Amino acid sequence: MTPKTRRRRTARPGTRKDGTRRWSRDVTRRSNALDLEPGVFMQRSPRAIATSLRRSAERSRRRKTDAFRSAMSMLTFYVNRAGRNLAPARRRTLERAKAELRRLYGR
């Protein structure tokens, strides 16, 4: 490859100087649909996670859909975005929180 044909590598959009991406963390912290309680996804109990999400969804005045869908969407978003880095036990807890959320809303 000659110097004229070399392409310069550029950072991916949304990537910081240190190479980390923070978009999903920002969404979790500053969602336009829900104001989450601090540490909601770090709680150990699936029921505690589900009730916290329910409280946040029902208090929100900015959500665009019903409370159940907003809460479930935020939980699913977190699981999908943290996916590769979640320990199996943590993933099980969050999946159980989904089932608990469905139960809380009678679905």
Backbone as JSON Lines, residues from 0, in Angstrom:
{"i":0,"aa":"M","n":[0.84,-1.17,0.0],"ca":[0.0,0.0,0.0],"c":[0.89,1.24,0.0]}
{"i":1,"aa":"T","n":[0.65,2.12,-0.9],"ca":[1.45,3.34,-0.98],"c":[0.92,4.38,-0.02]}
{"i":2,"aa":"P","n":[1.73,5.34,0.37],"ca":[1.27,6.36,1.32],"c":[0.04,7.12,0.85]}
{"i":3,"aa":"K","n":[-0.12,7.28,-0.46],"ca":[-1.28,8.02,-0.96],"c":[-2.57,7.24,-0.81]}
{"i":4,"aa":"T","n":[-2.5,5.91,-0.83],"ca":[-3.73,5.12,-0.77],"c":[-4.09,4.7,0.65]}
{"i":5,"aa":"R","n":[-3.24,4.97,1.61],"ca":[-3.57,4.63,2.99],"c":[-4.73,5.48,3.49]}
{"i":6,"aa":"R","n":[-5.59,4.82,4.19],"ca":[-6.72,5.54,4.78],"c":[-6.43,5.81,6.24]}
{"i":7,"aa":"R","n":[-6.85,6.93,6.63],"ca":[-6.66,7.31,8.01],"c":[-7.8,6.73,8.85]}
{"i":8,"aa":"R","n":[-7.47,6.11,9.95],"ca":[-8.51,5.55,10.81],"c":[-9.11,6.64,11.68]}
{"i":9,"aa":"T","n":[-10.41,6.64,11.75],"ca":[-11.09,7.62,12.6],"c":[-11.89,6.87,13.65]}
{"i":10,"aa":"A","n":[-12.16,7.54,14.71],"ca":[-12.94,6.92,15.78],"c":[-14.37,6.71,15.31]}
{"i":11,"aa":"R","n":[-14.98,5.7,15.86],"ca":[-16.38,5.44,15.55],"c":[-17.24,6.56,16.13]}
{"i":12,"aa":"P","n":[-18.34,6.86,15.5],"ca":[-19.23,7.89,16.07],"c":[-19.69,7.45,17.46]}
{"i":13,"aa":"G","n":[-19.68,8.37,18.38],"ca":[-20.11,8.06,19.73],"c":[-19.0,7.51,20.61]}
{"i":14,"aa":"T","n":[-17.8,7.42,20.1],"ca":[-16.68,6.91,20.87],"c":[-15.89,8.07,21.46]}
{"i":15,"aa":"R","n":[-15.54,7.94,22.69],"ca":[-14.77,8.98,23.37],"c":[-13.29,8.79,23.09]}
{"i":16,"aa":"K","n":[-12.49,9.76,23.51],"ca":[-11.05,9.7,23.29],"c":[-10.42,8.45,23.93]}
{"i":17,"aa":"D","n":[-10.94,8.05,25.08],"ca":[-10.36,6.88,25.74],"c":[-10.9,5.57,25.17]}
{"i":18,"aa":"G","n":[-11.72,5.64,24.12],"ca":[-12.2,4.45,23.43],"c":[-13.45,3.83,24.01]}
{"i":19,"aa":"T","n":[-14.04,4.45,25.03],"ca":[-15.24,3.88,25.63],"c":[-16.48,4.55,25.08]}
{"i":20,"aa":"R","n":[-17.56,3.81,25.09],"ca":[-18.83,4.35,24.62],"c":[-19.76,4.47,25.8]}
{"i":21,"aa":"R","n":[-20.44,5.58,25.9],"ca":[-21.26,5.83,27.08],"c":[-22.73,6.11,26.74]}
{"i":22,"aa":"W","n":[-23.13,5.88,25.52],"ca":[-24.48,6.21,25.1],"c":[-25.53,5.49,25.93]}
{"i":23,"aa":"S","n":[-25.39,4.18,26.13],"ca":[-26.42,3.44,26.85],"c":[-26.47,3.82,28.32]}
{"i":24,"aa":"R","n":[-25.32,4.17,28.9],"ca":[-25.33,4.61,30.29],"c":[-26.08,5.93,30.39]}
{"i":25,"aa":"D","n":[-25.88,6.81,29.43],"ca":[-26.59,8.09,29.45],"c":[-28.09,7.89,29.29]}
{"i":26,"aa":"V","n":[-28.5,6.95,28.46],"ca":[-29.93,6.68,28.3],"c":[-30.52,6.18,29.61]}
{"i":27,"aa":"T","n":[-29.8,5.27,30.26],"ca":[-30.3,4.74,31.53],"c":[-30.42,5.84,32.58]}
{"i":28,"aa":"R","n":[-29.46,6.75,32.59],"ca":[-29.48,7.82,33.59],"c":[-30.45,8.94,33.25]}
{"i":29,"aa":"R","n":[-30.51,9.31,31.98],"ca":[-31.29,10.49,31.6],"c":[-32.4,10.16,30.6]}
{"i":30,"aa":"S","n":[-33.06,9.06,30.8],"ca":[-34.13,8.67,29.88],"c":[-35.2,9.74,29.82]}
{"i":31,"aa":"N","n":[-35.71,9.96,28.64],"ca":[-36.78,10.94,28.48],"c":[-38.12,10.35,28.89]}
{"i":32,"aa":"A","n":[-38.18,9.06,29.11],"ca":[-39.44,8.43,29.47],"c":[-39.57,8.19,30.96]}
{"i":33,"aa":"L","n":[-38.48,7.82,31.61],"ca":[-38.55,7.48,33.03],"c":[-37.43,8.15,33.81]}
{"i":34,"aa":"D","n":[-37.74,8.58,35.02],"ca":[-36.72,9.03,35.96],"c":[-36.5,7.87,36.91]}
{"i":35,"aa":"L","n":[-35.44,7.11,36.66],"ca":[-35.17,5.91,37.45],"c":[-34.58,6.26,38.81]}
{"i":36,"aa":"E","n":[-34.91,5.43,39.78],"ca":[-34.31,5.59,41.1],"c":[-32.85,5.15,41.0]}
{"i":37,"aa":"P","n":[-31.96,5.79,41.72],"ca":[-30.53,5.42,41.65],"c":[-30.31,3.96,42.04]}
{"i":38,"aa":"G","n":[-29.51,3.26,41.25],"ca":[-29.15,1.87,41.55],"c":[-30.25,0.86,41.36]}
{"i":39,"aa":"V","n":[-31.27,1.2,40.61],"ca":[-32.41,0.29,40.45],"c":[-31.99,-1.06,39.9]}
{"i":40,"aa":"F","n":[-31.08,-1.1,38.95],"ca":[-30.69,-2.37,38.35],"c":[-29.64,-3.12,39.16]}
{"i":41,"aa":"M","n":[-29.14,-2.51,40.21],"ca":[-28.14,-3.15,41.06],"c":[-28.77,-3.86,42.25]}
{"i":42,"aa":"Q","n":[-30.07,-3.7,42.43],"ca":[-30.73,-4.34,43.56],"c":[-30.69,-5.85,43.39]}
{"i":43,"aa":"R","n":[-30.71,-6.56,44.5],"ca":[-30.57,-8.02,44.46],"c":[-31.88,-8.73,44.22]}
{"i":44,"aa":"S","n":[-32.97,-8.13,44.62],"ca":[-34.26,-8.79,44.54],"c":[-34.98,-8.44,43.24]}
{"i":45,"aa":"P","n":[-35.45,-9.45,42.49],"ca":[-36.23,-9.16,41.27],"c":[-37.48,-8.34,41.58]}
{"i":46,"aa":"R","n":[-38.1,-8.62,42.72],"ca":[-39.31,-7.88,43.11],"c":[-38.99,-6.41,43.38]}
{"i":47,"aa":"A","n":[-37.86,-6.14,44.03],"ca":[-37.46,-4.76,44.31],"c":[-37.2,-4.0,43.0]}
{"i":48,"aa":"I","n":[-36.56,-4.66,42.04],"ca":[-36.31,-4.04,40.74],"c":[-37.63,-3.72,40.05]}
{"i":49,"aa":"A","n":[-38.53,-4.71,40.03],"ca":[-39.81,-4.54,39.36],"c":[-40.66,-3.45,40.01]}
{"i":50,"aa":"T","n":[-40.71,-3.41,41.32],"ca":[-41.53,-2.39,41.99],"c":[-40.94,-0.99,41.79]}
{"i":51,"aa":"S","n":[-39.62,-0.89,41.77],"ca":[-38.97,0.4,41.52],"c":[-39.29,0.9,40.11]}
{"i":52,"aa":"L","n":[-39.19,0.0,39.13],"ca":[-39.52,0.38,37.75],"c":[-40.99,0.78,37.62]}
{"i":53,"aa":"R","n":[-41.84,0.05,38.32],"ca":[-43.27,0.37,38.28],"c":[-43.54,1.76,38.86]}
{"i":54,"aa":"R","n":[-42.92,2.04,40.01],"ca":[-43.07,3.37,40.62],"c":[-42.61,4.46,39.66]}
{"i":55,"aa":"S","n":[-41.45,4.26,39.08],"ca":[-40.89,5.26,38.16],"c":[-41.8,5.46,36.96]}
{"i":56,"aa":"A","n":[-42.31,4.38,36.41],"ca":[-43.16,4.47,35.22],"c":[-44.48,5.16,35.53]}
{"i":57,"aa":"E","n":[-45.04,4.86,36.68],"ca":[-46.34,5.44,37.01],"c":[-46.24,6.91,37.41]}
{"i":58,"aa":"R","n":[-45.09,7.33,37.91],"ca":[-44.9,8.73,38.27],"c":[-44.56,9.61,37.07]}
{"i":59,"aa":"S","n":[-44.01,9.0,36.03],"ca":[-43.53,9.76,34.88],"c":[-44.67,10.43,34.13]}
{"i":60,"aa":"R","n":[-44.46,11.67,33.77],"ca":[-45.43,12.41,32.96],"c":[-44.94,12.55,31.52]}
{"i":61,"aa":"R","n":[-43.73,12.08,31.26],"ca":[-43.15,12.25,29.93],"c":[-43.23,10.99,29.07]}
{"i":62,"aa":"R","n":[-43.7,9.9,29.64],"ca":[-43.71,8.67,28.85],"c":[-44.73,8.75,27.73]}
{"i":63,"aa":"K","n":[-44.46,8.02,26.66],"ca":[-45.3,8.1,25.47],"c":[-46.26,6.93,25.35]}
{"i":64,"aa":"T","n":[-46.16,5.96,26.26],"ca":[-47.02,4.78,26.21],"c":[-47.43,4.43,27.63]}
{"i":65,"aa":"D","n":[-48.09,3.3,27.81],"ca":[-48.57,2.94,29.14],"c":[-47.39,2.6,30.07]}
{"i":66,"aa":"A","n":[-47.66,2.6,31.36],"ca":[-46.6,2.43,32.35],"c":[-45.91,1.07,32.23]}
{"i":67,"aa":"F","n":[-46.69,0.01,31.99],"ca":[-46.09,-1.32,31.87],"c":[-45.07,-1.36,30.74]}
{"i":68,"aa":"R","n":[-45.46,-0.85,29.6],"ca":[-44.56,-0.91,28.44],"c":[-43.3,-0.09,28.67]}
{"i":69,"aa":"S","n":[-43.43,1.07,29.3],"ca":[-42.26,1.9,29.58],"c":[-41.3,1.19,30.54]}
{"i":70,"aa":"A","n":[-41.85,0.6,31.6],"ca":[-41.01,-0.09,32.57],"c":[-40.33,-1.3,31.95]}
{"i":71,"aa":"M","n":[-41.09,-2.09,31.2],"ca":[-40.53,-3.29,30.56],"c":[-39.48,-2.91,29.52]}
{"i":72,"aa":"S","n":[-39.72,-1.84,28.79],"ca":[-38.76,-1.4,27.78],"c":[-37.44,-0.99,28.42]}
{"i":73,"aa":"M","n":[-37.5,-0.29,29.53],"ca":[-36.27,0.13,30.18],"c":[-35.5,-1.07,30.72]}
{"i":74,"aa":"L","n":[-36.19,-2.04,31.28],"ca":[-35.54,-3.24,31.79],"c":[-34.91,-4.05,30.65]}
{"i":75,"aa":"T","n":[-35.64,-4.21,29.57],"ca":[-35.13,-4.94,28.41],"c":[-33.94,-4.21,27.81]}
{"i":76,"aa":"F","n":[-34.04,-2.9,27.72],"ca":[-32.93,-2.1,27.2],"c":[-31.67,-2.34,28.03]}
{"i":77,"aa":"Y","n":[-31.81,-2.31,29.34],"ca":[-30.65,-2.51,30.21],"c":[-30.05,-3.9,30.01]}
{"i":78,"aa":"V","n":[-30.88,-4.92,29.95],"ca":[-30.39,-6.29,29.77],"c":[-29.68,-6.42,28.42]}
{"i":79,"aa":"N","n":[-30.26,-5.88,27.38],"ca":[-29.66,-5.99,26.05],"c":[-28.35,-5.22,25.95]}
{"i":80,"aa":"R","n":[-28.28,-4.04,26.52],"ca":[-27.08,-3.23,26.41],"c":[-25.96,-3.74,27.32]}
{"i":81,"aa":"A","n":[-26.29,-4.3,28.46],"ca":[-25.27,-4.8,29.37],"c":[-24.93,-6.26,29.08]}
{"i":82,"aa":"G","n":[-25.63,-6.84,28.13],"ca":[-25.6,-8.27,27.84],"c":[-24.28,-8.99,27.97]}
{"i":83,"aa":"R","n":[-23.28,-8.57,27.24],"ca":[-22.0,-9.3,27.25],"c":[-21.31,-9.22,28.6]}
{"i":84,"aa":"N","n":[-21.58,-8.17,29.33],"ca":[-20.87,-7.96,30.6],"c":[-21.64,-8.44,31.82]}
{"i":85,"aa":"L","n":[-22.83,-8.98,31.63],"ca":[-23.62,-9.43,32.77],"c":[-23.2,-10.83,33.2]}
{"i":86,"aa":"A","n":[-23.05,-11.0,34.5],"ca":[-22.79,-12.34,35.03],"c":[-24.08,-13.15,34.89]}
{"i":87,"aa":"P","n":[-23.96,-14.45,34.71],"ca":[-25.17,-15.29,34.56],"c":[-26.18,-15.12,35.71]}
{"i":88,"aa":"A","n":[-25.69,-15.0,36.93],"ca":[-26.6,-14.83,38.07],"c":[-27.33,-13.49,37.98]}
{"i":89,"aa":"R","n":[-26.64,-12.46,37.53],"ca":[-27.25,-11.13,37.4],"c":[-28.31,-11.15,36.31]}
{"i":90,"aa":"R","n":[-28.0,-11.83,35.18],"ca":[-28.96,-11.95,34.09],"c":[-30.23,-12.67,34.56]}
{"i":91,"aa":"R","n":[-30.06,-13.74,35.35],"ca":[-31.22,-14.47,35.88],"c":[-32.08,-13.56,36.75]}
{"i":92,"aa":"T","n":[-31.43,-12.76,37.58],"ca":[-32.17,-11.83,38.45],"c":[-32.98,-10.85,37.61]}
{"i":93,"aa":"L","n":[-32.37,-10.31,36.57],"ca":[-33.07,-9.33,35.73],"c":[-34.19,-9.98,34.92]}
{"i":94,"aa":"E","n":[-33.98,-11.22,34.48],"ca":[-35.05,-11.94,33.77],"c":[-36.21,-12.24,34.72]}
{"i":95,"aa":"R","n":[-35.89,-12.55,35.95],"ca":[-36.95,-12.77,36.95],"c":[-37.68,-11.47,37.25]}
{"i":96,"aa":"A","n":[-36.96,-10.36,37.18],"ca":[-37.59,-9.06,37.4],"c":[-38.62,-8.79,36.29]}
{"i":97,"aa":"K","n":[-38.33,-9.24,35.06],"ca":[-39.31,-9.1,33.98],"c":[-40.59,-9.87,34.3]}
{"i":98,"aa":"A","n":[-40.4,-11.1,34.77],"ca":[-41.57,-11.92,35.13],"c":[-42.34,-11.26,36.28]}
{"i":99,"aa":"E","n":[-41.62,-10.71,37.23],"ca":[-42.26,-10.04,38.37],"c":[-43.01,-8.79,37.91]}
{"i":100,"aa":"L","n":[-42.45,-8.07,36.97],"ca":[-43.1,-6.88,36.43],"c":[-44.41,-7.26,35.73]}
{"i":101,"aa":"R","n":[-44.37,-8.34,34.97],"ca":[-45.6,-8.83,34.32],"c":[-46.64,-9.19,35.38]}
{"i":102,"aa":"R","n":[-46.2,-9.85,36.45],"ca":[-47.13,-10.23,37.51],"c":[-47.73,-9.0,38.18]}
{"i":103,"aa":"L","n":[-46.9,-7.98,38.44],"ca":[-47.4,-6.76,39.08],"c":[-48.48,-6.08,38.25]}
{"i":104,"aa":"Y","n":[-48.35,-6.17,36.93],"ca":[-49.33,-5.55,36.04],"c":[-50.41,-6.52,35.58]}
{"i":105,"aa":"G","n":[-50.41,-7.73,36.12],"ca":[-51.45,-8.72,35.78],"c":[-51.4,-9.17,34.33]}
{"i":106,"aa":"R","n":[-50.22,-9.33,33.79],"ca":[-50.07,-9.79,32.4],"c":[-49.36,-11.1,32.31]}
